[in-house]
Amino acid sequence: MTMQVQGLESTLKVLQKIQPEVKKQFFKDAKQIVRPAVDEAKNAYRSDYLSGMSRAWKDKDRGILLFPYNQSAASKGVAVQTSLSKKQDAVLTITQKDIGASILDMAGKRSNKRNFGSNLTAISDPPSRVMWRAYENNAGAIEAEMQKSVDEVMTKVNALEKLVIL
């Protein structure tokens, strides 16, 4: 469940050139609007998932350290990112930067579940044991507030257009 506003990205890019403080204020407001979902996600990570997750695990093929899972690192890993890049799908994204917490959140999504995913599913159903649930629990309030914020930005842009035309 995501909210899409057509033209917001291009509007913010124009504002960045004309009135950068309006764009900065929009992103600041947007981060505050999603704060309840971010806080809920940070508080949802538990310390007692699977015992083996506290040990160091490496991906054998790539050599990347996947675990140990740590509750405080998982909580600190939840962040809000803003972007006006064409490479990004969204202007505003809530992400998990801790690899162990990301794996914990999504493991067991596929139908060919392995023991690890199955064991986690016994604790809580995938997909997304934490991040999506935190958003979905706050989606109504977030979307209503974001709509207000987008409307404010669009009103400012329309006022600028009128000034430029006159």
NUDO-358841 format. One record per residue (C-alpha): residue in one letter; x, y, z. Coordinates in steps of 0.1 Angstrom, whole numbers, plus 2048, in hexadecimal, padded with zeros to 3 digits. Example, Ala and Ser with C-alpha at 12.3 -4.5 7.8 and 13.67 -1.06 7.14 Angstrom:
REM residues 2
- residu|X|Y|Z
- A|87B|7D3|84E $
- S|889|7F5|847 $
This chain:
REM residues 166
- residu|X|Y|Z
- M|800|800|800 $
- T|811|820|7F4 $
- M|805|842|7ED $
- Q|80E|851|7CB $
- V|80B|875|7C1 $
- Q|810|87C|79D $
- G|828|899|796 $
- L|835|89C|7BA $
- E|858|893|7B1 $
- S|85A|8AC|794 $
- T|849|8C7|7A9 $
- L|863|8C2|7C5 $
- K|87F|8C4|7AB $
- V|872|8E5|79F $
- L|86E|8F1|7C3 $
- Q|892|8E7|7C9 $
- K|89D|900|7AF $
- I|885|91C|7B6 $
- Q|87D|919|7DC $
- P|894|8FF|7EC $
- E|887|907|80F $
- V|864|8FB|805 $
- K|872|8DA|7F9 $
- K|886|8D6|819 $
- Q|868|8DE|82E $
- F|853|8C4|81B $
- F|86D|8A9|822 $
- K|870|8B4|846 $
- D|84A|8B2|84A $
- A|848|891|838 $
- K|861|881|84F $
- Q|84C|88D|86D $
- I|82D|87F|85D $
- V|83C|85C|859 $
- R|84C|85D|87C $
- P|830|848|88C $
- A|837|82B|874 $
- V|85D|82F|879 $
- D|859|82F|89E $
- E|842|810|89E $
- A|85B|7FD|888 $
- K|878|806|89E $
- N|865|7FA|8BD $
- A|859|7DA|8AC $
- Y|87B|7C9|8A9 $
- R|87E|7AF|8C4 $
- S|89D|7A1|8D4 $
- D|891|77D|8D4 $
- Y|88C|771|8B1 $
- L|8A1|752|8A9 $
- S|8C0|749|8BF $
- G|8D7|744|8A1 $
- M|8D1|767|895 $
- S|8E8|774|8B0 $
- R|906|763|8A1 $
- A|91A|771|883 $
- W|90F|762|862 $
- K|91F|76A|840 $
- D|911|765|81D $
- K|928|74B|810 $
- D|926|756|7EC $
- R|92B|77C|7F1 $
- G|93C|77D|813 $
- I|923|796|821 $
- L|91D|795|846 $
- L|8F8|78F|84A $
- F|8F5|78B|870 $
- P|8F7|78E|88E $
- Y|8D5|79D|893 $
- N|8D5|7B7|8AE $
- Q|8B5|7C8|8BA $
- S|8C4|7EB|8BF $
- A|8D5|7EA|89D $
- A|8B4|7DF|88D $
- S|8A2|7FD|89E $
- K|8BD|815|893 $
- G|8BC|808|870 $
- V|898|815|86A $
- A|89B|836|857 $
- V|889|84D|840 $
- Q|899|855|81E $
- T|88F|870|807 $
- S|898|871|7E2 $
- L|890|884|7C2 $
- S|8A5|86C|7AD $
- K|895|85B|78F $
- K|8A6|83A|79B $
- Q|890|83A|7BA $
- D|86C|82E|7B9 $
- A|861|846|7D5 $
- V|867|869|7E1 $
- L|865|85D|805 $
- T|86F|83A|811 $
- I|870|829|834 $
- T|88E|811|832 $
- Q|8A0|7F8|848 $
- K|8C6|7FC|844 $
- D|8D0|7DF|85B $
- I|8D5|7BF|846 $
- G|8CC|7A7|862 $
- A|8AC|7B9|86A $
- S|8A3|7BA|845 $
- I|8A8|795|842 $
- L|893|78F|861 $
- D|878|7A5|853 $
- M|875|794|832 $
- A|882|770|835 $
- G|86A|755|82B $
- K|856|769|811 $
- R|85C|750|7F5 $
- S|848|730|7F2 $
- N|868|71B|7F3 $
- K|86E|723|818 $
- R|88D|717|828 $
- N|891|70F|84D $
- F|89B|732|857 $
- G|87D|742|846 $
- S|865|727|853 $
- N|872|72B|877 $
- L|86D|751|875 $
- T|84A|74C|866 $
- A|841|738|885 $
- I|848|757|899 $
- S|837|770|881 $
- D|82A|76E|85E $
- P|83D|77E|841 $
- P|83F|792|82C $
- S|84C|7AE|841 $
- R|84A|7A5|865 $
- V|851|7C9|86F $
- M|855|7E4|855 $
- W|835|7E1|841 $
- R|820|7D9|85F $
- A|82C|7F9|870 $
- Y|823|80D|851 $
- E|801|7FC|84C $
- N|7F8|803|870 $
- N|7FD|828|86A $
- A|7F4|82A|845 $
- G|7D3|83D|849 $
- A|7E2|859|85E $
- I|802|85B|849 $
- E|7EF|85D|828 $
- A|7D7|878|835 $
- E|7F4|88E|842 $
- M|809|888|823 $
- Q|7EB|893|80D $
- K|7E9|8B3|821 $
- S|80E|8B9|81E $
- V|80E|8B3|7F8 $
- D|7F0|8CA|7F4 $
- E|803|8E5|806 $
- V|821|8E1|7EF $
- M|80A|8E1|7D0 $
- T|7F9|901|7DD $
- K|81C|912|7E0 $
- V|825|907|7BD $
- N|805|914|7AF $
- A|80B|935|7C0 $
- L|82E|936|7B1 $
- E|81F|92F|78E $
- K|807|94C|792 $
- L|823|964|79C $
- V|838|958|77E $
- I|81B|95D|765 $
- L|813|980|772 $
